[in-house]
Amino acid sequence: MQTAGNGRQEETRDGHAGPMGRAVSREGMKIAVFTKNRTNPAYTAARLGADRAAGRLGAETLHFVPETPDDVGQQIALIDEALALSPDAFVLSPVHSTAVDEAIRRIHRAGIPIVGLVTPIEAVPVVSFVNSDDYSLARAIAHRLFSHLDGRGEVLVVTGHQHSYTSQERLRGFEDAAAEFPGVVFAGVIAGDYVRDKARERSAGWLAGHPNVDACLVANDIMALGVIESLHAAQRSAVVVGVNAIPEAIDAIKRGDMLATADFSAMRMASLAAECAVRHLRGESVPRRIELPVQIVDRDNCALWDRPYEERSVWTLEEALEEIRRSGTGRAE
């Protein structure tokens, strides 16, 4: 567990009946932030985003991250550890769509409000849910790739965890985009589990048995980097796209190793989730759902993302709502 800030923890809960119960107002609010792993740079960015929003609003973040990436048992134990500290709110990205539900119900029974992040929470009511539309994002990056291929080619698809919500939605987006390009063939689908080493090893094994591949459609950037490493090792070339717009992916686009990525904006999502948690505790109304606009990043516009996370901007809630209105994509309700 990593802790940011030095404020005082209040012991009382001021009559909360549950996540949608009566609001509280106090100084030094503590927000327990749950991300899935330390291996995906997008979640490093998410923790930074939560810190920035909480610090701006006078709150603290307590970070809880499984030592083993995306480990269900460890996240359940961390939820119980956080409950013992009586935080004022949870910002929670479950590592599994349903396997953590009973622990989430314990948060609800403790009367602590929850803001969902990335993966929907169905087990209990939540104050708000902040994400990017994984389906639309995947469909958009697949369209970018298939258009670059002039609608023809053999494509290796690299997905995340089989039971991951983001992986399932992104694969669905990939498949629906491919249905619009009859000349595109999925030559293989492998799971890289959102881990660079696994994506590198499994794509290397697949490439050894498949002499022809025109492109690799990868469900996140950290896996895309592993796929690029396997292509280089095999002295093969293929067009690669990913998701997340992490700094290393921007470098790969500039070098020509990647065609494009889609900005998942985990830092902005977590910043907005933390802001929604604090505003709810102050008695303010917040959207029940915020879905960020889809943005494709390639050589034409990558300069806008060519900076470390510490130098990238986050949106306040008002700025996010304005961008959603202006762009006509994403949603807030």
VENWOSUL-V860293 format. One line per field, one symbol per residue. ss: DSSP state (~ for helix, > for strand, _ for the rest). A space follows every 50 residues. Layout:
ss: ???
This chain:
ss: _>>>_________________________>>>>>>_____~~~~~~~~~~ ~~~~~~___>>>>>>______~~~~~~~~~~~~~____>>>>________ ~~~~~~~~~___>>>>>__________>>>>>_~~~~~~~~~~~~~~~__ _>>>>>>>>_____~~~~~~~~~~~~~~____>>>>>>>>>____~~~~~ ~~~~~~~~______>>>>__~~~~~~~~~~~~~_____>>>>>___~~~~ ~~~~~____>>>___~~~~~~~~~~~~~~~~_______>>>>___>>>__ _~~~~___~~~_____~~~~~~~~~~~___>>_
